[in-house]
Amino acid sequence: MARRKQTNKSAQHSLWEYAPRYDVVSALKDAMRHAVEHSELSRDQVVDAMNSIAAKRGARLSNGNAQALTRAVLDKWLDPADGQRLIPVRALDIFCEATGSIAPLDAIAQALGARVVGPADIKKIEYFDTHMALERSRKTARQLRQEIEELEG
């Protein structure tokens, strides 16, 4: 049996300490239903799109002997009353691509107190980081100018 690595618990904090407690399965299913409802595709079209994407990638979407995803399986993945049937991880990115939504990934990330952001949000974060670095540089430049003035008297 492998031994667990000893850690200093007082100095190291877990993401779980800060994550809000919520039902990730319900959140995932809600996000998936929302993604389908707000896509331009019907459920049947989502199934077709997912099967097409999976075929191009050589990926399997379902367990067992099924060669392709069916509407019945998608319906079970989306059913809020069925907490046992979940989309496999190998199919989640294909679902997101087919529906054009990252909301299901975000639902999972929120269980860890994190968020998933898209390209526009990434640019906003980069802009903010650049702006803050510029402000820090300006502050340093002002301090240096003041020190120079004091030295030159």
N, C-alpha and C positions, 0 to 999 in steps of 0.2 A: 504494500500500500504506500502510495506517495505521501510524503509529509508536506504540509502546507508551509509556505514561507512565512516566517515571523515578520510582522510589521509593527512599527511604532504607531499604535492607534491614536495617541494623543496628537501626533504631528501630521498624520495623514487622514484626510477626510474622504469619504466615499461620495460619489454622485448621488447615491440613494438617500443620503442625509438631507439633501437639498431638493430632491425631486418631489413634486406634489404626488399624493397618492390618488390614483384613479384607475379605473378598469381599462387596461390597454386593449383588451379584446373588443369591448364595446366601442371604444374610441376608434379602433381600426375599422371595424365594420361600419360605423357611422360615416367615417371619412371615405370609405370605399363607395357606399351608397351615394353620398354627396357627389363624389367624383363622376359616377355614372349619370346621375340626374343632371349635372351641370355640363356634361360633355355634349357634343352634337350627335352622339350615337345612341341608338337603342341598346338594350341589353344584348339582343341577338347580334348587333353590329359590333359590340364590344367583344363578344366571344369570337366572332370572325376575325377581328383585328388582332386579338391576342394570339389566335391560332396562326395567323399569317406571320406575325412577328416571331413567334416561337419557331415556326418552320424555317424562317430565314436564319435564325441563330442555332438551329439544331437542338433546341431545348424542349423538354417535356413539361407540360403545365399541370398534369394531374398524376395522382398516384395510381397504382394498380395497372390493369391491362389497357386502360383507355389510351388511345393514340392521340386524341385531341380533346380539348376542353369542350364541354357541353353547356348549354344554357342552364340545365338543372344543377350542375356543379357551381356555376357562377352564382345562381340564386342562393345556394346553401352558404357560400362564402359571404354573401351580403345579408343573410337572414339574422336579425338581431336576437332572435330567440334561440338560435343554434350556436351556442358558445363552443361546441366541440369541433366544428368544421371550419377551419381557417385556411386562408390562401397560403400555399407553400412559399417560402422565402424565394425560391427559384422563379416563382411566377409574379412576385410583387412588382419588380421593376418593369416587367412586360405589361402588367395591368396599368401601371402609372403612365407608361408610354402610350398605350392604347387610348386611355382616357384624357391624356394631356394634363394630369394632375399629380402633384407631389404630396397632396394632403394625406394619403395613407402613410407615407414615410414620416411625415411630420407628426402624425398621431402616435407613432411608435417612439419617436424622439422625445415627445413631451413626457412620456413615462419616465424619462431620465432627466427631466428638467431642461431639455435642450430644444432646439427648433431646427427645422430644415429650411434653408433659404434658396431662392432661385437666383438666376443671373442678375436681375434688376436689384435685388436686395444686396447681393454681393458687391455690386458697383457702389451702392449707397454706403455700405460699410467701408469699402476702400476709400471713398471720398471723405468720409468722416475721419478715418484714421489719418489720411493725408492732411486734412485740415487741422487736426489736433497736433500733428507733428510740426506743421507750419507755425502754429501758435506757440508751441514750445520753443521753436527756433527763434521766433521774434522776441520772446521773453528773454532767452539767453543773450540775444544780440543787444537788447536794451540794458541788461545787467553788465555786459562787457563794455558797452559804451559808457555807462555810468562809472565803472571802475577806471576806465581810461581817463575820463574827465577828472576824477579824483586824483589820479596819479600825476596828471599834467598840471593840476592845481590851478 
